[in-house]
Amino acid sequence: MFKQVRSYLKLLDLRIGFLVNFNSSFLKKDIHRVTNQYDEELHGL
């Protein structure tokens, strides 16, 4: 699933996404931050 989220981030030109498992007893421990290997210099930020 991490690779799929990274693919979406690249396609949408986004930096950060979250992967959330709603089938968990503790939602807080199953939220994962996923980052795109984003180069700020190439995107003019």
DRENDO-1510 file (C-alpha; in Angstrom, 1 decimal, always signed):
<recs>
REC; n; res; u; v; w
REC; 1; MET; +0.0; +0.0; +0.0 .
REC; 2; PHE; +2.9; +2.4; +0.6 .
REC; 3; LYS; +4.0; +2.1; -3.0 .
REC; 4; GLN; +0.5; +2.8; -4.2 .
REC; 5; VAL; +0.2; +6.0; -2.1 .
REC; 6; ARG; +3.6; +7.1; -3.4 .
REC; 7; SER; +2.5; +6.6; -6.9 .
REC; 8; TYR; -0.6; +8.7; -6.3 .
REC; 9; LEU; +1.5; +11.4; -4.7 .
REC; 10; LYS; +3.8; +11.5; -7.8 .
REC; 11; LEU; +0.9; +11.5; -10.3 .
REC; 12; LEU; -0.8; +14.3; -8.4 .
REC; 13; ASP; +2.4; +16.2; -7.8 .
REC; 14; LEU; +1.9; +16.2; -4.0 .
REC; 15; ARG; +4.5; +16.0; -1.2 .
REC; 16; ILE; +2.7; +14.3; +1.7 .
REC; 17; GLY; +0.0; +11.7; +2.0 .
REC; 18; PHE; -1.5; +9.7; +4.8 .
REC; 19; LEU; -2.2; +5.9; +4.9 .
REC; 20; VAL; -4.9; +5.1; +7.4 .
REC; 21; ASN; -6.1; +1.7; +8.5 .
REC; 22; PHE; -9.7; +2.0; +9.6 .
REC; 23; ASN; -9.9; -1.7; +10.5 .
REC; 24; SER; -7.9; -1.2; +13.7 .
REC; 25; SER; -8.9; -1.0; +17.4 .
REC; 26; PHE; -6.6; +2.0; +17.9 .
REC; 27; LEU; -6.8; +4.3; +14.9 .
REC; 28; LYS; -4.0; +6.6; +16.2 .
REC; 29; LYS; -1.3; +3.9; +15.9 .
REC; 30; ASP; -2.3; +3.0; +12.3 .
REC; 31; ILE; -1.9; +6.3; +10.7 .
REC; 32; HIS; +1.2; +6.5; +8.5 .
REC; 33; ARG; +2.7; +9.6; +6.9 .
REC; 34; VAL; +4.0; +8.8; +3.4 .
REC; 35; THR; +6.2; +11.3; +1.6 .
REC; 36; ASN; +7.0; +11.7; -2.1 .
REC; 37; GLN; +10.7; +12.0; -3.0 .
REC; 38; TYR; +10.0; +15.6; -3.9 .
REC; 39; ASP; +12.8; +17.9; -5.2 .
REC; 40; GLU; +11.9; +21.5; -4.3 .
REC; 41; GLU; +14.5; +22.9; -6.6 .
REC; 42; LEU; +12.9; +21.2; -9.6 .
REC; 43; HIS; +9.4; +22.4; -8.8 .
REC; 44; GLY; +10.3; +26.0; -8.0 .
REC; 45; LEU; +9.4; +26.2; -4.3 .
</recs>
